[in-house]
Amino acid sequence: MTIRHLRVFIMVADLGSMTKAANKLFIAQPSVSQTIKELEDYYNIRLFERLSKKLYITEEGRQLLSYARYIVSLFDEMEQKMRQSAENSKLKIGASVTIGTCILSEIYSRYHMAYPNVDIDTIVDNTTVVEAMVLKSEIDFALVEGPVHSRDIVSRPFMDDELILICGDSHPFKEKGHIVLRDLEGENLILRESGSGTRELFENTMLARGIDMNIKGVCNNSETIKNAVIANMGVSVISKMIVKDELKMGKLFHIEIDDTEFKRQFNIIYHKNKYISKPIKDFWKLCYSP
């Protein structure tokens, strides 16, 4: 059993097809089939069920897949470490949208000044997508605003955040200045997409209070939400730091919710088996620094 066996197995599991895996790996399909058979014979297990010309991974296959991803990941890290000096290393960082919009660039700038030879690749998406990338070792770690759900992920808080209710200049809430949470029932809501940490916190609070939501619009970025609220299409709950400029300019208005606070923490997340290199540790130090 070799690293090649594991790479082929991972590709088949991810694509659900030996033919697609062969095309992706630029090898012949029979070679992929033979590699999977060798793995199955080696461990005396069945990795996939073959039903109606489709592949379905078995429970034993899922167990091997978890190990295989991290064996390959650690092997790749070893290769990188041996081939590059520490000062010429590379970081792959994920961030959820709020953090990617408001925080990541400032931390990145400070890090780059201290370590100009370290390359950084970043991906910004919602918490669910970024969590999946951490689990697959597609990124080294991530900075997220939402809760994570896998027991294989370690989560460390590094900053507090608050969500606030915002409305536009013509909305009746502007004159009130404050409401109770139930006043949002029936209001047109402009929210982030499912999988967003902001959306999950708000939805869970509304569900716990038994308040129905009237979702008028769903947006996958903060700028679209702000513009929709400014245009008086509805109200939204969003990170306070994202709208600080619009609040100062009087384009948006913060409405207090007397009986509710939307407090949360931003977290550094990484896989429990992840090797934490010095470049990663140094980046984390800047996350904790003001």
C-alpha positions as CSV (number, residue, x, y, z in Angstrom):
1,M,0.0,0.0,0.0
2,T,1.5,3.4,-1.1
3,I,0.6,7.1,-1.1
4,R,-0.4,6.6,-4.7
5,H,-3.0,4.1,-3.6
6,L,-4.4,6.6,-1.2
7,R,-4.4,9.4,-3.7
8,V,-6.4,7.4,-6.2
9,F,-8.8,6.2,-3.5
10,I,-9.5,9.8,-2.4
11,M,-10.1,10.9,-5.9
12,V,-12.5,8.1,-6.6
13,A,-14.4,8.8,-3.3
14,D,-14.6,12.6,-4.1
15,L,-15.8,12.2,-7.7
16,G,-17.9,9.0,-7.2
17,S,-16.6,7.5,-10.4
18,M,-13.5,5.6,-11.5
19,T,-13.7,7.0,-15.0
20,K,-13.8,10.6,-13.7
21,A,-10.9,9.9,-11.3
22,A,-8.9,8.4,-14.1
23,N,-9.4,11.5,-16.3
24,K,-8.6,13.8,-13.4
25,L,-5.4,11.9,-12.6
26,F,-4.4,11.4,-16.3
27,I,-4.2,7.6,-16.0
28,A,-6.1,4.8,-17.5
29,Q,-9.4,3.7,-16.0
30,P,-8.3,0.0,-15.6
31,S,-5.3,1.3,-13.6
32,V,-7.7,3.1,-11.2
33,S,-9.9,-0.1,-10.9
34,Q,-6.8,-2.2,-10.2
35,T,-5.6,0.3,-7.5
36,I,-8.9,0.1,-5.7
37,K,-8.9,-3.7,-5.9
38,E,-5.4,-3.8,-4.4
39,L,-6.5,-1.7,-1.5
40,E,-9.6,-3.8,-0.9
41,D,-7.5,-7.0,-1.1
42,Y,-4.8,-5.5,1.2
43,Y,-7.3,-4.7,4.0
44,N,-9.8,-7.5,3.1
45,I,-12.7,-5.0,3.0
46,R,-15.0,-3.6,0.3
47,L,-14.5,0.2,-0.2
48,F,-17.4,0.8,-2.7
49,E,-20.7,-0.8,-3.5
50,R,-21.2,-1.0,-7.3
51,L,-25.0,-0.6,-7.9
52,S,-26.5,0.2,-11.3
53,K,-23.2,1.4,-12.6
54,K,-22.8,3.8,-9.7
55,L,-20.3,3.8,-6.8
56,Y,-21.4,4.1,-3.2
57,I,-18.7,4.3,-0.6
58,T,-19.1,1.8,2.3
59,E,-18.8,2.4,6.0
60,E,-15.3,0.8,5.9
61,G,-14.5,3.1,3.0
62,R,-15.5,6.1,4.9
63,Q,-13.2,5.1,7.8
64,L,-10.3,4.6,5.4
65,L,-11.1,7.9,3.7
66,S,-10.7,9.8,6.9
67,Y,-7.3,8.3,7.5
68,A,-6.2,8.6,3.9
69,R,-6.9,12.3,3.7
70,Y,-4.6,13.0,6.6
71,I,-1.9,10.6,5.7
72,V,-1.7,12.2,2.3
73,S,-1.9,15.7,3.8
74,L,0.9,15.0,6.3
75,F,3.0,13.5,3.5
76,D,2.4,16.6,1.4
77,E,3.4,18.8,4.4
78,M,6.6,16.7,4.8
79,E,7.4,17.1,1.2
80,Q,6.9,20.9,1.4
81,K,8.9,21.1,4.6
82,M,11.8,19.2,3.2
83,R,11.8,21.1,-0.1
84,Q,11.4,24.6,1.2
85,S,13.0,26.6,3.9
86,A,10.6,28.0,6.6
87,E,10.9,31.5,5.3
88,N,9.7,30.4,1.9
89,S,6.8,28.4,3.1
90,K,3.1,28.7,2.0
91,L,-0.1,29.1,4.0
92,K,-3.6,28.2,2.8
93,I,-6.1,30.2,4.8
94,G,-9.9,30.2,4.7
95,A,-12.2,32.9,6.1
96,S,-15.9,33.3,6.4
97,V,-17.4,36.3,4.7
98,T,-17.6,38.8,7.6
99,I,-14.0,38.1,8.6
100,G,-12.8,38.1,5.1
101,T,-14.5,41.5,4.5
102,C,-13.5,43.2,7.7
103,I,-10.4,41.6,9.3
104,L,-8.4,39.3,7.1
105,S,-6.7,41.9,4.9
106,E,-5.4,43.9,7.9
107,I,-3.9,40.7,9.5
108,Y,-2.5,39.6,6.2
109,S,-0.8,43.0,5.7
110,R,0.8,42.9,9.1
111,Y,1.9,39.3,8.5
112,H,3.4,40.1,5.1
113,M,5.4,43.0,6.6
114,A,7.0,40.5,9.1
115,Y,7.3,37.6,6.7
116,P,7.5,38.9,3.1
117,N,8.7,35.6,1.7
118,V,5.7,33.5,2.9
119,D,3.1,33.1,0.2
120,I,-0.6,33.1,1.4
121,D,-3.5,31.6,-0.6
122,T,-6.9,32.7,0.8
123,I,-10.5,31.5,0.2
124,V,-13.5,33.5,1.4
125,D,-16.8,31.7,1.7
126,N,-19.5,30.9,4.2
127,T,-18.7,29.0,7.4
128,T,-20.1,25.6,6.2
129,V,-18.0,25.7,3.0
130,V,-14.8,26.7,4.8
131,E,-15.4,24.0,7.5
132,A,-15.6,21.4,4.7
133,M,-12.3,22.6,3.3
134,V,-10.6,22.3,6.7
135,L,-11.9,18.7,7.0
136,K,-10.5,17.8,3.6
137,S,-7.1,19.5,4.3
138,E,-7.7,21.8,1.4
139,I,-6.6,24.7,3.6
140,D,-4.4,24.8,6.7
141,F,-6.9,26.6,9.0
142,A,-9.7,29.1,8.8
143,L,-11.1,32.1,10.6
144,V,-14.9,31.9,10.9
145,E,-17.8,33.6,12.6
146,G,-20.2,30.7,12.7
147,P,-20.2,27.5,14.9
148,V,-18.6,24.4,13.4
149,H,-20.2,21.0,13.8
150,S,-17.5,18.4,13.2
151,R,-15.9,16.8,16.2
152,D,-12.7,16.5,14.2
153,I,-12.2,20.3,14.2
154,V,-10.6,22.3,17.0
155,S,-12.1,25.8,17.5
156,R,-10.3,28.6,19.4
157,P,-12.0,32.0,19.9
158,F,-9.9,35.1,19.1
159,M,-12.3,38.1,18.9
160,D,-15.8,39.1,20.0
161,D,-18.4,40.3,17.6
162,E,-22.0,41.6,17.7
163,L,-24.8,41.4,15.2
164,I,-27.1,44.4,15.0
165,L,-30.5,45.1,13.3
166,I,-30.2,47.7,10.6
167,C,-32.9,49.5,8.5
168,G,-32.9,52.2,5.8
169,D,-34.0,55.9,6.0
170,S,-37.6,55.3,5.1
171,H,-38.3,52.3,7.3
172,P,-40.7,52.9,10.3
173,F,-38.2,51.3,12.7
174,K,-36.0,54.4,12.2
175,E,-38.4,56.6,14.1
176,K,-38.8,54.0,16.9
177,G,-35.1,53.6,17.5
178,H,-35.7,50.3,19.4
179,I,-38.0,47.3,19.2
180,V,-38.5,43.9,20.8
181,L,-37.6,40.8,18.8
182,R,-41.2,39.8,18.0
183,D,-41.6,43.1,16.1
184,L,-39.6,41.4,13.4
185,E,-42.4,38.9,12.7
186,G,-43.8,39.7,9.3
187,E,-41.0,42.2,8.4
188,N,-39.2,41.8,5.1
189,L,-35.8,40.3,6.0
190,I,-32.7,40.5,3.9
191,L,-30.4,37.6,5.1
192,R,-27.2,35.8,4.3
193,E,-27.4,32.4,2.6
194,S,-27.8,29.1,4.5
195,G,-24.4,28.0,5.8
196,S,-23.5,31.5,6.9
197,G,-22.6,31.9,10.6
198,T,-24.6,35.2,10.7
199,R,-27.7,33.5,9.3
200,E,-27.4,30.5,11.7
201,L,-27.2,32.7,14.8
202,F,-30.2,34.8,13.8
203,E,-32.3,31.8,12.6
204,N,-31.6,29.9,15.8
205,T,-32.6,32.8,18.0
206,M,-35.8,33.4,16.0
207,L,-36.7,29.6,16.1
208,A,-36.0,29.5,19.9
209,R,-38.5,32.3,20.4
210,G,-41.1,30.8,18.1
211,I,-41.0,33.8,15.7
212,D,-41.8,33.2,12.0
213,M,-39.4,34.8,9.5
214,N,-40.5,36.5,6.3
215,I,-37.3,36.2,4.2
216,K,-37.5,38.8,1.4
217,G,-34.1,38.3,0.0
218,V,-31.0,36.0,0.4
219,C,-27.5,37.3,-0.5
220,N,-24.1,35.7,-0.2
221,N,-22.2,38.9,0.4
222,S,-22.5,41.9,2.8
223,E,-22.4,44.6,0.2
224,T,-25.6,43.4,-1.5
225,I,-27.4,43.2,1.9
226,K,-26.4,46.7,2.8
227,N,-27.5,48.1,-0.6
228,A,-30.8,46.3,-0.3
229,V,-31.5,47.7,3.1
230,I,-30.4,51.2,2.0
231,A,-33.0,50.9,-0.8
232,N,-35.6,50.0,1.9
233,M,-36.3,46.6,0.5
234,G,-36.2,45.2,4.1
235,V,-34.2,45.0,7.3
236,S,-31.3,42.8,8.2
237,V,-29.2,41.6,11.1
238,I,-25.5,41.9,10.3
239,S,-22.1,42.3,12.0
240,K,-21.7,45.8,13.4
241,M,-18.2,46.1,12.1
242,I,-19.4,45.7,8.5
243,V,-21.8,48.6,8.6
244,K,-19.8,51.1,10.7
245,D,-19.1,53.5,7.8
246,E,-22.8,53.4,6.6
247,L,-23.9,54.1,10.1
248,K,-21.6,57.1,10.4
249,M,-22.8,58.5,7.1
250,G,-26.5,58.1,7.9
251,K,-27.1,55.6,5.1
252,L,-28.1,52.9,7.5
253,F,-29.6,53.0,11.0
254,H,-29.0,50.7,14.0
255,I,-32.2,49.7,15.7
256,E,-31.8,48.4,19.3
257,I,-33.6,45.2,20.2
258,D,-34.5,45.6,23.8
259,D,-34.9,41.9,24.7
260,T,-32.2,40.3,22.6
261,E,-28.4,40.5,22.0
262,F,-26.7,38.8,19.2
263,K,-23.3,38.2,20.6
264,R,-20.8,35.8,19.2
265,Q,-17.1,35.0,18.9
266,F,-14.8,34.7,15.9
267,N,-12.8,31.5,15.9
268,I,-9.7,30.0,14.5
269,I,-10.5,26.5,13.3
270,Y,-8.3,23.6,12.3
271,H,-8.3,19.8,12.1
272,K,-7.4,18.0,15.3
273,N,-4.7,16.1,13.5
274,K,-3.2,19.2,11.8
275,Y,0.5,19.8,12.2
276,I,0.8,23.4,13.5
277,S,3.9,24.9,11.9
278,K,5.7,28.0,13.0
279,P,4.3,30.1,10.1
280,I,0.8,29.1,11.2
281,K,1.5,29.9,14.9
282,D,2.9,33.3,13.9
283,F,-0.2,34.1,11.9
284,W,-2.4,33.2,14.9
285,K,-0.4,35.5,17.1
286,L,-1.5,38.4,15.0
287,C,-5.1,37.3,15.2
288,Y,-5.0,37.7,19.0
289,S,-3.1,41.0,18.8
290,P,-5.1,44.2,18.6
